[in-house]
C-alpha cells in the first residue's frame, strides 16, 4: 500500500491517495508570510494506515520549502508537530521574523 500525496492547489489542500481512492486531505490557507493548517480528514476506511502522518509530513515539508511559518489550528497537525520535534522550528509561535 503506497500513499501518494498531491498538492491540490485549486482545492487548497494536500490529498492522500491509495490505489486510486482519496484516503484523506489536509486543508491549508497559504499567504506570503504564513501558512495555516485548519483541518485534516482521514477517511474511515483508511484510518490507522499512516495517512494522517503522510499528510502532515508533506504539508510541513512544503511549508519548510517555502520558508513559511506554520499556524496549526488543526488539532491533528498540531499534535503531530509536537510528536516530531524536527518540525518545531516551523511553528509560528517559535519563529521570529525580522521586519524589513
Secondary structure as UniProt FT lines:
FT   STRAND          4..8
FT   HELIX           9..11
FT   STRAND          13..18
FT   TURN            19..20
FT   STRAND          21..30
FT   STRAND          34..42
FT   HELIX           44..46
FT   TURN            47..50
FT   HELIX           51..65
FT   TURN            66..67
FT   STRAND          69..72
FT   HELIX           75..83
FT   HELIX           85..90
FT   HELIX           92..94
//
